[in-house]
Amino acid sequence: MEVAPLLQGVPVLVSCAAGEPVPQGYIDMDALLETASTALPEELAFVHFSDKLLYIYTSGTTGLPKAAVITSAR
């Protein structure tokens, strides 16, 4: 299934292989990272090693998708 039509209005950042153009309608993540500050944000003082950072939902072959929990340690 093509996912792009379902993402209309949602900013999608992409990172392409060296020399490959970013597809129209997407945001160049590499260009954003080049302009990002190298200073650590103040909020980082409140982040702990074992805090949950994000959830990645897997599409297993059986049953419903499950969340893989990624911690700050990664």
Predicted model as a PDB file, atoms N, CA, C, CB and O in Angstrom, pLDDT in the B-factor column:
MODEL        1                                                                  
ATOM      1  N   MET A   1       0.848  -1.180   0.000  1.00 49.00           N  
ATOM      2  CA  MET A   1       0.000   0.000   0.000  1.00 49.00           C  
ATOM      3  C   MET A   1       0.891   1.240   0.000  1.00 49.00           C  
ATOM      4  CB  MET A   1      -0.963   0.000   1.225  1.00 49.00           C  
ATOM      5  O   MET A   1       1.878   1.300   0.732  1.00 49.00           O  
ATOM      6  N   GLU A   2       0.551   2.193  -0.794  1.00 74.00           N  
ATOM      7  CA  GLU A   2       1.280   3.460  -0.844  1.00 74.00           C  
ATOM      8  C   GLU A   2       0.885   4.297   0.363  1.00 74.00           C  
ATOM      9  CB  GLU A   2       0.993   4.228  -2.171  1.00 74.00           C  
ATOM     10  O   GLU A   2      -0.297   4.573   0.568  1.00 74.00           O  
ATOM     11  N   VAL A   3       1.863   4.701   1.163  1.00 73.00           N  
ATOM     12  CA  VAL A   3       1.606   5.422   2.400  1.00 73.00           C  
ATOM     13  C   VAL A   3       1.545   6.931   2.185  1.00 73.00           C  
ATOM     14  CB  VAL A   3       2.671   5.091   3.421  1.00 73.00           C  
ATOM     15  O   VAL A   3       0.837   7.620   2.919  1.00 73.00           O  
ATOM     16  N   ALA A   4       2.262   7.462   1.204  1.00 72.00           N  
ATOM     17  CA  ALA A   4       2.371   8.903   0.997  1.00 72.00           C  
ATOM     18  C   ALA A   4       1.024   9.628   0.980  1.00 72.00           C  
ATOM     19  CB  ALA A   4       3.088   9.166  -0.290  1.00 72.00           C  
ATOM     20  O   ALA A   4       0.919  10.687   1.600  1.00 72.00           O  
ATOM     21  N   PRO A   5      -0.014   9.119   0.304  1.00 78.00           N  
ATOM     22  CA  PRO A   5      -1.288   9.849   0.309  1.00 78.00           C  
ATOM     23  C   PRO A   5      -1.900   9.980   1.708  1.00 78.00           C  
ATOM     24  CB  PRO A   5      -2.276   9.157  -0.608  1.00 78.00           C  
ATOM     25  O   PRO A   5      -2.649  10.920   1.974  1.00 78.00           O  
ATOM     26  N   LEU A   6      -1.585   9.050   2.586  1.00 80.00           N  
ATOM     27  CA  LEU A   6      -2.126   9.092   3.948  1.00 80.00           C  
ATOM     28  C   LEU A   6      -1.409  10.117   4.820  1.00 80.00           C  
ATOM     29  CB  LEU A   6      -2.030   7.717   4.590  1.00 80.00           C  
ATOM     30  O   LEU A   6      -1.889  10.459   5.901  1.00 80.00           O  
ATOM     31  N   LEU A   7      -0.271  10.604   4.359  1.00 78.00           N  
ATOM     32  CA  LEU A   7       0.547  11.518   5.146  1.00 78.00           C  
ATOM     33  C   LEU A   7       0.393  12.976   4.733  1.00 78.00           C  
ATOM     34  CB  LEU A   7       1.984  11.122   5.038  1.00 78.00           C  
ATOM     35  O   LEU A   7       1.191  13.818   5.144  1.00 78.00           O  
ATOM     36  N   GLN A   8      -0.605  13.285   3.941  1.00 81.00           N  
ATOM     37  CA  GLN A   8      -0.791  14.665   3.504  1.00 81.00           C  
ATOM     38  C   GLN A   8      -0.961  15.568   4.719  1.00 81.00           C  
ATOM     39  CB  GLN A   8      -2.011  14.785   2.561  1.00 81.00           C  
ATOM     40  O   GLN A   8      -1.780  15.301   5.598  1.00 81.00           O  
ATOM     41  N   GLY A   9      -0.175  16.640   4.752  1.00 85.00           N  
ATOM     42  CA  GLY A   9      -0.221  17.575   5.868  1.00 85.00           C  
ATOM     43  C   GLY A   9       0.719  17.210   7.005  1.00 85.00           C  
ATOM     44  O   GLY A   9       0.889  17.994   7.939  1.00 85.00           O  
ATOM     45  N   VAL A  10       1.333  16.036   6.943  1.00 86.00           N  
ATOM     46  CA  VAL A  10       2.275  15.609   7.974  1.00 86.00           C  
ATOM     47  C   VAL A  10       3.684  15.818   7.436  1.00 86.00           C  
ATOM     48  CB  VAL A  10       2.040  14.111   8.387  1.00 86.00           C  
ATOM     49  O   VAL A  10       4.014  15.281   6.378  1.00 86.00           O  
ATOM     50  N   PRO A  11       4.531  16.586   8.135  1.00 88.00           N  
ATOM     51  CA  PRO A  11       5.893  16.769   7.639  1.00 88.00           C  
ATOM     52  C   PRO A  11       6.674  15.462   7.714  1.00 88.00           C  
ATOM     53  CB  PRO A  11       6.614  17.866   8.437  1.00 88.00           C  
ATOM     54  O   PRO A  11       6.739  14.834   8.771  1.00 88.00           O  
ATOM     55  N   VAL A  12       7.264  15.053   6.600  1.00 86.00           N  
ATOM     56  CA  VAL A  12       8.032  13.816   6.542  1.00 86.00           C  
ATOM     57  C   VAL A  12       9.478  14.167   6.210  1.00 86.00           C  
ATOM     58  CB  VAL A  12       7.436  12.824   5.490  1.00 86.00           C  
ATOM     59  O   VAL A  12       9.759  14.754   5.165  1.00 86.00           O  
ATOM     60  N   LEU A  13      10.389  13.805   7.105  1.00 86.00           N  
ATOM     61  CA  LEU A  13      11.810  14.055   6.908  1.00 86.00           C  
ATOM     62  C   LEU A  13      12.456  12.808   6.326  1.00 86.00           C  
ATOM     63  CB  LEU A  13      12.495  14.465   8.237  1.00 86.00           C  
ATOM     64  O   LEU A  13      12.179  11.692   6.767  1.00 86.00           O  
ATOM     65  N   VAL A  14      13.318  13.001   5.335  1.00 89.00           N  
ATOM     66  CA  VAL A  14      14.000  11.876   4.710  1.00 89.00           C  
ATOM     67  C   VAL A  14      15.497  12.144   4.639  1.00 89.00           C  
ATOM     68  CB  VAL A  14      13.434  11.608   3.306  1.00 89.00           C  
ATOM     69  O   VAL A  14      15.945  13.288   4.562  1.00 89.00           O  
ATOM     70  N   SER A  15      16.245  11.063   4.667  1.00 90.00           N  
ATOM     71  CA  SER A  15      17.692  11.118   4.479  1.00 90.00           C  
ATOM     72  C   SER A  15      18.009  10.209   3.304  1.00 90.00           C  
ATOM     73  CB  SER A  15      18.479  10.684   5.783  1.00 90.00           C  
ATOM     74  O   SER A  15      17.751   9.006   3.361  1.00 90.00           O  
ATOM     75  N   CYS A  16      18.569  10.775   2.234  1.00 89.00           N  
ATOM     76  CA  CYS A  16      18.854  10.015   1.018  1.00 89.00           C  
ATOM     77  C   CYS A  16      20.332   9.646   0.959  1.00 89.00           C  
ATOM     78  CB  CYS A  16      18.453  10.819  -0.233  1.00 89.00           C  
ATOM     79  O   CYS A  16      21.164  10.252   1.633  1.00 89.00           O  
ATOM     80  N   ALA A  17      20.640   8.657   0.154  1.00 88.00           N  
ATOM     81  CA  ALA A  17      22.029   8.278  -0.074  1.00 88.00           C  
ATOM     82  C   ALA A  17      22.776   9.466  -0.677  1.00 88.00           C  
ATOM     83  CB  ALA A  17      22.122   7.031  -1.004  1.00 88.00           C  
ATOM     84  O   ALA A  17      22.178  10.314  -1.339  1.00 88.00           O  
ATOM     85  N   ALA A  18      24.065   9.517  -0.447  1.00 84.00           N  
ATOM     86  CA  ALA A  18      24.885  10.628  -0.937  1.00 84.00           C  
ATOM     87  C   ALA A  18      24.637  10.887  -2.421  1.00 84.00           C  
ATOM     88  CB  ALA A  18      26.372  10.339  -0.699  1.00 84.00           C  
ATOM     89  O   ALA A  18      24.732   9.984  -3.252  1.00 84.00           O  
ATOM     90  N   GLY A  19      24.317  12.135  -2.729  1.00 83.00           N  
ATOM     91  CA  GLY A  19      24.109  12.532  -4.120  1.00 83.00           C  
ATOM     92  C   GLY A  19      22.696  12.332  -4.630  1.00 83.00           C  
ATOM     93  O   GLY A  19      22.356  12.828  -5.704  1.00 83.00           O  
ATOM     94  N   GLU A  20      21.862  11.615  -3.883  1.00 89.00           N  
ATOM     95  CA  GLU A  20      20.483  11.383  -4.314  1.00 89.00           C  
ATOM     96  C   GLU A  20      19.617  12.581  -3.930  1.00 89.00           C  
ATOM     97  CB  GLU A  20      19.919  10.078  -3.686  1.00 89.00           C  
ATOM     98  O   GLU A  20      19.751  13.106  -2.824  1.00 89.00           O  
ATOM     99  N   PRO A  21      18.741  13.016  -4.815  1.00 92.00           N  
ATOM    100  CA  PRO A  21      17.875  14.157  -4.485  1.00 92.00           C  
ATOM    101  C   PRO A  21      16.748  13.748  -3.536  1.00 92.00           C  
ATOM    102  CB  PRO A  21      17.281  14.765  -5.766  1.00 92.00           C  
ATOM    103  O   PRO A  21      16.293  12.604  -3.541  1.00 92.00           O  
ATOM    104  N   VAL A  22      16.318  14.697  -2.737  1.00 91.00           N  
ATOM    105  CA  VAL A  22      15.177  14.469  -1.849  1.00 91.00           C  
ATOM    106  C   VAL A  22      13.914  14.573  -2.692  1.00 91.00           C  
ATOM    107  CB  VAL A  22      15.155  15.498  -0.652  1.00 91.00           C  
ATOM    108  O   VAL A  22      13.750  15.538  -3.439  1.00 91.00           O  
ATOM    109  N   PRO A  23      13.012  13.590  -2.583  1.00 88.00           N  
ATOM    110  CA  PRO A  23      11.782  13.640  -3.380  1.00 88.00           C  
ATOM    111  C   PRO A  23      10.962  14.891  -3.076  1.00 88.00           C  
ATOM    112  CB  PRO A  23      10.937  12.394  -3.124  1.00 88.00           C  
ATOM    113  O   PRO A  23      10.958  15.378  -1.946  1.00 88.00           O  
ATOM    114  N   GLN A  24      10.282  15.398  -4.071  1.00 87.00           N  
ATOM    115  CA  GLN A  24       9.458  16.593  -3.916  1.00 87.00           C  
ATOM    116  C   GLN A  24       8.381  16.351  -2.863  1.00 87.00           C  
ATOM    117  CB  GLN A  24       8.816  16.995  -5.263  1.00 87.00           C  
ATOM    118  O   GLN A  24       7.749  15.295  -2.828  1.00 87.00           O  
ATOM    119  N   GLY A  25       8.190  17.348  -2.012  1.00 84.00           N  
ATOM    120  CA  GLY A  25       7.172  17.255  -0.977  1.00 84.00           C  
ATOM    121  C   GLY A  25       7.694  16.733   0.353  1.00 84.00           C  
ATOM    122  O   GLY A  25       6.950  16.682   1.332  1.00 84.00           O  
ATOM    123  N   TYR A  26       8.970  16.342   0.400  1.00 88.00           N  
ATOM    124  CA  TYR A  26       9.567  15.834   1.626  1.00 88.00           C  
ATOM    125  C   TYR A  26      10.625  16.812   2.129  1.00 88.00           C  
ATOM    126  CB  TYR A  26      10.181  14.436   1.398  1.00 88.00           C  
ATOM    127  O   TYR A  26      11.101  17.655   1.369  1.00 88.00           O  
ATOM    128  N   ILE A  27      10.994  16.703   3.403  1.00 91.00           N  
ATOM    129  CA  ILE A  27      11.965  17.607   4.013  1.00 91.00           C  
ATOM    130  C   ILE A  27      13.317  16.907   4.091  1.00 91.00           C  
ATOM    131  CB  ILE A  27      11.496  18.062   5.425  1.00 91.00           C  
ATOM    132  O   ILE A  27      13.406  15.756   4.519  1.00 91.00           O  
ATOM    133  N   ASP A  28      14.358  17.605   3.679  1.00 93.00           N  
ATOM    134  CA  ASP A  28      15.720  17.066   3.692  1.00 93.00           C  
ATOM    135  C   ASP A  28      16.259  17.080   5.124  1.00 93.00           C  
ATOM    136  CB  ASP A  28      16.651  17.884   2.745  1.00 93.00           C  
ATOM    137  O   ASP A  28      16.654  18.132   5.628  1.00 93.00           O  
ATOM    138  N   MET A  29      16.275  15.924   5.776  1.00 91.00           N  
ATOM    139  CA  MET A  29      16.725  15.828   7.153  1.00 91.00           C  
ATOM    140  C   MET A  29      18.212  16.157   7.282  1.00 91.00           C  
ATOM    141  CB  MET A  29      16.449  14.436   7.695  1.00 91.00           C  
ATOM    142  O   MET A  29      18.623  16.764   8.271  1.00 91.00           O  
ATOM    143  N   ASP A  30      19.012  15.768   6.308  1.00 92.00           N  
ATOM    144  CA  ASP A  30      20.450  16.045   6.357  1.00 92.00           C  
ATOM    145  C   ASP A  30      20.729  17.546   6.348  1.00 92.00           C  
ATOM    146  CB  ASP A  30      21.161  15.376   5.176  1.00 92.00           C  
ATOM    147  O   ASP A  30      21.612  18.019   7.064  1.00 92.00           O  
ATOM    148  N   ALA A  31      19.980  18.293   5.541  1.00 92.00           N  
ATOM    149  CA  ALA A  31      20.151  19.747   5.498  1.00 92.00           C  
ATOM    150  C   ALA A  31      19.771  20.371   6.837  1.00 92.00           C  
ATOM    151  CB  ALA A  31      19.305  20.359   4.364  1.00 92.00           C  
ATOM    152  O   ALA A  31      20.430  21.304   7.295  1.00 92.00           O  
ATOM    153  N   LEU A  32      18.726  19.871   7.459  1.00 93.00           N  
ATOM    154  CA  LEU A  32      18.328  20.387   8.772  1.00 93.00           C  
ATOM    155  C   LEU A  32      19.398  20.099   9.821  1.00 93.00           C  
ATOM    156  CB  LEU A  32      16.987  19.775   9.206  1.00 93.00           C  
ATOM    157  O   LEU A  32      19.699  20.949  10.659  1.00 93.00           O  
ATOM    158  N   LEU A  33      19.968  18.901   9.773  1.00 91.00           N  
ATOM    159  CA  LEU A  33      20.993  18.537  10.752  1.00 91.00           C  
ATOM    160  C   LEU A  33      22.246  19.397  10.608  1.00 91.00           C  
ATOM    161  CB  LEU A  33      21.358  17.065  10.605  1.00 91.00           C  
ATOM    162  O   LEU A  33      22.914  19.699  11.598  1.00 91.00           O  
ATOM    163  N   GLU A  34      22.562  19.790   9.376  1.00 92.00           N  
ATOM    164  CA  GLU A  34      23.737  20.643   9.151  1.00 92.00           C  
ATOM    165  C   GLU A  34      23.576  22.019   9.781  1.00 92.00           C  
ATOM    166  CB  GLU A  34      23.998  20.793   7.660  1.00 92.00           C  
ATOM    167  O   GLU A  34      24.562  22.655  10.153  1.00 92.00           O  
ATOM    168  N   THR A  35      22.342  22.478   9.901  1.00 94.00           N  
ATOM    169  CA  THR A  35      22.098  23.805  10.475  1.00 94.00           C  
ATOM    170  C   THR A  35      21.764  23.745  11.961  1.00 94.00           C  
ATOM    171  CB  THR A  35      20.971  24.493   9.731  1.00 94.00           C  
ATOM    172  O   THR A  35      21.572  24.784  12.593  1.00 94.00           O  
ATOM    173  N   ALA A  36      21.692  22.539  12.527  1.00 91.00           N  
ATOM    174  CA  ALA A  36      21.321  22.379  13.936  1.00 91.00           C  
ATOM    175  C   ALA A  36      22.455  22.833  14.852  1.00 91.00           C  
ATOM    176  CB  ALA A  36      20.956  20.914  14.233  1.00 91.00           C  
ATOM    177  O   ALA A  36      23.632  22.737  14.504  1.00 91.00           O  
ATOM    178  N   SER A  37      22.084  23.316  16.001  1.00 91.00           N  
ATOM    179  CA  SER A  37      23.054  23.745  17.000  1.00 91.00           C  
ATOM    180  C   SER A  37      23.760  22.528  17.594  1.00 91.00           C  
ATOM    181  CB  SER A  37      22.367  24.571  18.111  1.00 91.00           C  
ATOM    182  O   SER A  37      23.164  21.458  17.716  1.00 91.00           O  
ATOM    183  N   THR A  38      25.013  22.692  17.958  1.00 90.00           N  
ATOM    184  CA  THR A  38      25.755  21.612  18.615  1.00 90.00           C  
ATOM    185  C   THR A  38      25.675  21.734  20.132  1.00 90.00           C  
ATOM    186  CB  THR A  38      27.220  21.618  18.166  1.00 90.00           C  
ATOM    187  O   THR A  38      26.154  20.857  20.851  1.00 90.00           O  
ATOM    188  N   ALA A  39      25.074  22.815  20.620  1.00 92.00           N  
ATOM    189  CA  ALA A  39      24.918  23.003  22.069  1.00 92.00           C  
ATOM    190  C   ALA A  39      23.854  22.047  22.606  1.00 92.00           C  
ATOM    191  CB  ALA A  39      24.538  24.475  22.396  1.00 92.00           C  
ATOM    192  O   ALA A  39      22.827  21.826  21.966  1.00 92.00           O  
ATOM    193  N   LEU A  40      24.105  21.491  23.769  1.00 87.00           N  
ATOM    194  CA  LEU A  40      23.137  20.599  24.384  1.00 87.00           C  
ATOM    195  C   LEU A  40      21.980  21.410  24.965  1.00 87.00           C  
ATOM    196  CB  LEU A  40      23.806  19.742  25.478  1.00 87.00           C  
ATOM    197  O   LEU A  40      22.203  22.428  25.619  1.00 87.00           O  
ATOM    198  N   PRO A  41      20.742  20.962  24.729  1.00 87.00           N  
ATOM    199  CA  PRO A  41      19.602  21.690  25.286  1.00 87.00           C  
ATOM    200  C   PRO A  41      19.541  21.544  26.799  1.00 87.00           C  
ATOM    201  CB  PRO A  41      18.299  21.197  24.661  1.00 87.00           C  
ATOM    202  O   PRO A  41      19.961  20.527  27.351  1.00 87.00           O  
ATOM    203  N   GLU A  42      19.010  22.573  27.469  1.00 90.00           N  
ATOM    204  CA  GLU A  42      18.899  22.553  28.928  1.00 90.00           C  
ATOM    205  C   GLU A  42      18.038  21.386  29.407  1.00 90.00           C  
ATOM    206  CB  GLU A  42      18.314  23.875  29.432  1.00 90.00           C  
ATOM    207  O   GLU A  42      18.286  20.837  30.481  1.00 90.00           O  
ATOM    208  N   GLU A  43      17.042  21.005  28.632  1.00 86.00           N  
ATOM    209  CA  GLU A  43      16.144  19.920  29.021  1.00 86.00           C  
ATOM    210  C   GLU A  43      16.871  18.588  29.177  1.00 86.00           C  
ATOM    211  CB  GLU A  43      15.036  19.777  28.000  1.00 86.00           C  
ATOM    212  O   GLU A  43      16.360  17.676  29.826  1.00 86.00           O  
ATOM    213  N   LEU A  44      18.052  18.470  28.592  1.00 84.00           N  
ATOM    214  CA  LEU A  44      18.809  17.228  28.670  1.00 84.00           C  
ATOM    215  C   LEU A  44      19.169  16.872  30.106  1.00 84.00           C  
ATOM    216  CB  LEU A  44      20.069  17.332  27.834  1.00 84.00           C  
ATOM    217  O   LEU A  44      19.391  15.702  30.417  1.00 84.00           O  
ATOM    218  N   ALA A  45      19.228  17.868  30.981  1.00 85.00           N  
ATOM    219  CA  ALA A  45      19.525  17.621  32.390  1.00 85.00           C  
ATOM    220  C   ALA A  45      18.448  16.762  33.044  1.00 85.00           C  
ATOM    221  CB  ALA A  45      19.665  18.943  33.141  1.00 85.00           C  
ATOM    222  O   ALA A  45      18.705  16.130  34.068  1.00 85.00           O  
ATOM    223  N   PHE A  46      17.246  16.729  32.468  1.00 88.00           N  
ATOM    224  CA  PHE A  46      16.136  15.977  33.049  1.00 88.00           C  
ATOM    225  C   PHE A  46      15.950  14.605  32.410  1.00 88.00           C  
ATOM    226  CB  PHE A  46      14.862  16.768  32.919  1.00 88.00           C  
ATOM    227  O   PHE A  46      15.033  13.873  32.782  1.00 88.00           O  
ATOM    228  N   VAL A  47      16.800  14.251  31.459  1.00 87.00           N  
ATOM    229  CA  VAL A  47      16.699  12.964  30.771  1.00 87.00           C  
ATOM    230  C   VAL A  47      17.579  11.953  31.495  1.00 87.00           C  
ATOM    231  CB  VAL A  47      17.113  13.089  29.269  1.00 87.00           C  
ATOM    232  O   VAL A  47      18.748  12.206  31.786  1.00 87.00           O  
ATOM    233  N   HIS A  48      16.977  10.796  31.776  1.00 88.00           N  
ATOM    234  CA  HIS A  48      17.714   9.742  32.456  1.00 88.00           C  
ATOM    235  C   HIS A  48      18.021   8.611  31.490  1.00 88.00           C  
ATOM    236  CB  HIS A  48      16.925   9.219  33.662  1.00 88.00           C  
ATOM    237  O   HIS A  48      17.318   8.412  30.499  1.00 88.00           O  
ATOM    238  N   PHE A  49      19.067   7.883  31.790  1.00 88.00           N  
ATOM    239  CA  PHE A  49      19.588   6.811  30.948  1.00 88.00           C  
ATOM    240  C   PHE A  49      18.507   5.801  30.549  1.00 88.00           C  
ATOM    241  CB  PHE A  49      20.715   6.096  31.666  1.00 88.00           C  
ATOM    242  O   PHE A  49      18.483   5.339  29.408  1.00 88.00           O  
ATOM    243  N   SER A  50      17.626   5.461  31.470  1.00 90.00           N  
ATOM    244  CA  SER A  50      16.633   4.418  31.201  1.00 90.00           C  
ATOM    245  C   SER A  50      15.269   4.964  30.758  1.00 90.00           C  
ATOM    246  CB  SER A  50      16.453   3.573  32.433  1.00 90.00           C  
ATOM    247  O   SER A  50      14.321   4.192  30.618  1.00 90.00           O  
ATOM    248  N   ASP A  51      15.154   6.271  30.536  1.00 92.00           N  
ATOM    249  CA  ASP A  51      13.890   6.858  30.081  1.00 92.00           C  
ATOM    250  C   ASP A  51      13.501   6.335  28.704  1.00 92.00           C  
ATOM    251  CB  ASP A  51      13.992   8.385  30.049  1.00 92.00           C  
ATOM    252  O   ASP A  51      14.356   6.065  27.860  1.00 92.00           O  
ATOM    253  N   LYS A  52      12.203   6.199  28.495  1.00 91.00           N  
ATOM    254  CA  LYS A  52      11.712   5.817  27.168  1.00 91.00           C  
ATOM    255  C   LYS A  52      11.911   6.991  26.224  1.00 91.00           C  
ATOM    256  CB  LYS A  52      10.208   5.390  27.217  1.00 91.00           C  
ATOM    257  O   LYS A  52      11.527   8.117  26.540  1.00 91.00           O  
ATOM    258  N   LEU A  53      12.508   6.736  25.070  1.00 90.00           N  
ATOM    259  CA  LEU A  53      12.781   7.779  24.092  1.00 90.00           C  
ATOM    260  C   LEU A  53      11.721   7.798  22.995  1.00 90.00           C  
ATOM    261  CB  LEU A  53      14.167   7.583  23.483  1.00 90.00           C  
ATOM    262  O   LEU A  53      11.205   8.857  22.636  1.00 90.00           O  
ATOM    263  N   LEU A  54      11.403   6.615  22.465  1.00 91.00           N  
ATOM    264  CA  LEU A  54      10.394   6.514  21.423  1.00 91.00           C  
ATOM    265  C   LEU A  54       9.884   5.094  21.313  1.00 91.00           C  
ATOM    266  CB  LEU A  54      10.953   6.979  20.085  1.00 91.00           C  
ATOM    267  O   LEU A  54      10.477   4.154  21.844  1.00 91.00           O  
ATOM    268  N   TYR A  55       8.785   4.962  20.621  1.00 89.00           N  
ATOM    269  CA  TYR A  55       8.188   3.655  20.352  1.00 89.00           C  
ATOM    270  C   TYR A  55       8.209   3.439  18.843  1.00 89.00           C  
ATOM    271  CB  TYR A  55       6.721   3.558  20.924  1.00 89.00           C  
ATOM    272  O   TYR A  55       7.815   4.316  18.073  1.00 89.00           O  
ATOM    273  N   ILE A  56       8.669   2.275  18.435  1.00 86.00           N  
ATOM    274  CA  ILE A  56       8.622   1.908  17.018  1.00 86.00           C  
ATOM    275  C   ILE A  56       7.639   0.748  16.909  1.00 86.00           C  
ATOM    276  CB  ILE A  56      10.061   1.517  16.451  1.00 86.00           C  
ATOM    277  O   ILE A  56       7.822  -0.293  17.540  1.00 86.00           O  
ATOM    278  N   TYR A  57       6.607   0.932  16.114  1.00 83.00           N  
ATOM    279  CA  TYR A  57       5.608  -0.118  15.983  1.00 83.00           C  
ATOM    280  C   TYR A  57       6.011  -1.076  14.876  1.00 83.00           C  
ATOM    281  CB  TYR A  57       4.217   0.479  15.703  1.00 83.00           C  
ATOM    282  O   TYR A  57       6.211  -0.685  13.726  1.00 83.00           O  
ATOM    283  N   THR A  58       6.125  -2.334  15.254  1.00 81.00           N  
ATOM    284  CA  THR A  58       6.552  -3.364  14.320  1.00 81.00           C  
ATOM    285  C   THR A  58       5.341  -3.917  13.590  1.00 81.00           C  
ATOM    286  CB  THR A  58       7.312  -4.492  15.049  1.00 81.00           C  
ATOM    287  O   THR A  58       4.215  -3.842  14.083  1.00 81.00           O  
ATOM    288  N   SER A  59       5.580  -4.463  12.433  1.00 75.00           N  
ATOM    289  CA  SER A  59       4.498  -5.121  11.686  1.00 75.00           C  
ATOM    290  C   SER A  59       4.840  -6.600  11.609  1.00 75.00           C  
ATOM    291  CB  SER A  59       4.314  -4.499  10.240  1.00 75.00           C  
ATOM    292  O   SER A  59       5.323  -7.091  10.590  1.00 75.00           O  
ATOM    293  N   GLY A  60       4.584  -7.286  12.688  1.00 67.00           N  
ATOM    294  CA  GLY A  60       4.889  -8.714  12.759  1.00 67.00           C  
ATOM    295  C   GLY A  60       4.070  -9.516  11.774  1.00 67.00           C  
ATOM    296  O   GLY A  60       3.108  -9.019  11.189  1.00 67.00           O  
ATOM    297  N   THR A  61       4.463 -10.761  11.599  1.00 71.00           N  
ATOM    298  CA  THR A  61       3.742 -11.616  10.648  1.00 71.00           C  
ATOM    299  C   THR A  61       2.505 -12.231  11.277  1.00 71.00           C  
ATOM    300  CB  THR A  61       4.656 -12.719  10.127  1.00 71.00           C  
ATOM    301  O   THR A  61       1.619 -12.705  10.566  1.00 71.00           O  
ATOM    302  N   THR A  62       2.432 -12.228  12.609  1.00 74.00           N  
ATOM    303  CA  THR A  62       1.244 -12.758  13.279  1.00 74.00           C  
ATOM    304  C   THR A  62       0.743 -11.740  14.289  1.00 74.00           C  
ATOM    305  CB  THR A  62       1.550 -14.113  13.973  1.00 74.00           C  
ATOM    306  O   THR A  62       1.538 -11.040  14.916  1.00 74.00           O  
ATOM    307  N   GLY A  63      -0.544 -11.658  14.446  1.00 76.00           N  
ATOM    308  CA  GLY A  63      -1.121 -10.769  15.447  1.00 76.00           C  
ATOM    309  C   GLY A  63      -1.040  -9.306  15.072  1.00 76.00           C  
ATOM    310  O   GLY A  63      -0.719  -8.944  13.940  1.00 76.00           O  
ATOM    311  N   LEU A  64      -1.340  -8.477  16.056  1.00 80.00           N  
ATOM    312  CA  LEU A  64      -1.344  -7.033  15.858  1.00 80.00           C  
ATOM    313  C   LEU A  64       0.059  -6.458  15.994  1.00 80.00           C  
ATOM    314  CB  LEU A  64      -2.284  -6.363  16.854  1.00 80.00           C  
ATOM    315  O   LEU A  64       0.931  -7.086  16.594  1.00 80.00           O  
ATOM    316  N   PRO A  65       0.285  -5.255  15.438  1.00 79.00           N  
ATOM    317  CA  PRO A  65       1.598  -4.614  15.614  1.00 79.00           C  
ATOM    318  C   PRO A  65       1.896  -4.399  17.095  1.00 79.00           C  
ATOM    319  CB  PRO A  65       1.651  -3.263  14.859  1.00 79.00           C  
ATOM    320  O   PRO A  65       0.995  -4.156  17.898  1.00 79.00           O  
ATOM    321  N   LYS A  66       3.170  -4.492  17.436  1.00 83.00           N  
ATOM    322  CA  LYS A  66       3.597  -4.313  18.816  1.00 83.00           C  
ATOM    323  C   LYS A  66       4.615  -3.183  18.877  1.00 83.00           C  
ATOM    324  CB  LYS A  66       4.191  -5.627  19.393  1.00 83.00           C  
ATOM    325  O   LYS A  66       5.371  -2.957  17.932  1.00 83.00           O  
ATOM    326  N   ALA A  67       4.622  -2.481  20.000  1.00 84.00           N  
ATOM    327  CA  ALA A  67       5.558  -1.365  20.166  1.00 84.00           C  
ATOM    328  C   ALA A  67       6.893  -1.886  20.684  1.00 84.00           C  
ATOM    329  CB  ALA A  67       4.981  -0.297  21.133  1.00 84.00           C  
ATOM    330  O   ALA A  67       6.948  -2.593  21.690  1.00 84.00           O  
ATOM    331  N   ALA A  68       7.961  -1.531  19.989  1.00 88.00           N  
ATOM    332  CA  ALA A  68       9.319  -1.791  20.468  1.00 88.00           C  
ATOM    333  C   ALA A  68       9.743  -0.508  21.163  1.00 88.00           C  
ATOM    334  CB  ALA A  68      10.323  -2.200  19.284  1.00 88.00           C  
ATOM    335  O   ALA A  68       9.759   0.557  20.545  1.00 88.00           O  
ATOM    336  N   VAL A  69      10.088  -0.598  22.444  1.00 91.00           N  
ATOM    337  CA  VAL A  69      10.440   0.574  23.241  1.00 91.00           C  
ATOM    338  C   VAL A  69      11.934   0.817  23.125  1.00 91.00           C  
ATOM    339  CB  VAL A  69      10.025   0.392  24.726  1.00 91.00           C  
ATOM    340  O   VAL A  69      12.736  -0.076  23.399  1.00 91.00           O  
ATOM    341  N   ILE A  70      12.309   2.028  22.719  1.00 92.00           N  
ATOM    342  CA  ILE A  70      13.697   2.433  22.619  1.00 92.00           C  
ATOM    343  C   ILE A  70      13.973   3.423  23.764  1.00 92.00           C  
ATOM    344  CB  ILE A  70      14.008   3.071  21.208  1.00 92.00           C  
ATOM    345  O   ILE A  70      13.269   4.421  23.917  1.00 92.00           O  
ATOM    346  N   THR A  71      14.996   3.132  24.552  1.00 91.00           N  
ATOM    347  CA  THR A  71      15.322   4.002  25.687  1.00 91.00           C  
ATOM    348  C   THR A  71      16.426   4.987  25.301  1.00 91.00           C  
ATOM    349  CB  THR A  71      15.757   3.160  26.912  1.00 91.00           C  
ATOM    350  O   THR A  71      17.036   4.875  24.237  1.00 91.00           O  
ATOM    351  N   SER A  72      16.665   5.944  26.179  1.00 86.00           N  
ATOM    352  CA  SER A  72      17.728   6.925  25.966  1.00 86.00           C  
ATOM    353  C   SER A  72      19.103   6.274  25.932  1.00 86.00           C  
ATOM    354  CB  SER A  72      17.688   7.985  27.052  1.00 86.00           C  
ATOM    355  O   SER A  72      20.047   6.847  25.388  1.00 86.00           O  
ATOM    356  N   ALA A  73      19.224   5.095  26.502  1.00 82.00           N  
ATOM    357  CA  ALA A  73      20.497   4.389  26.534  1.00 82.00           C  
ATOM    358  C   ALA A  73      20.987   4.028  25.138  1.00 82.00           C  
ATOM    359  CB  ALA A  73      20.375   3.138  27.374  1.00 82.00           C  
ATOM    360  O   ALA A  73      22.190   3.882  24.921  1.00 82.00           O  
ATOM    361  N   ARG A  74      20.084   3.885  24.212  1.00 68.00           N  
ATOM    362  CA  ARG A  74      20.460   3.527  22.849  1.00 68.00           C  
ATOM    363  C   ARG A  74      20.988   4.739  22.157  1.00 68.00           C  
ATOM    364  CB  ARG A  74      19.280   2.936  22.072  1.00 68.00           C  
ATOM    365  O   ARG A  74      21.367   4.667  20.988  1.00 68.00           O  
TER     366      ARG A  74                                                      
ENDMDL                                                                          
END                                                                             
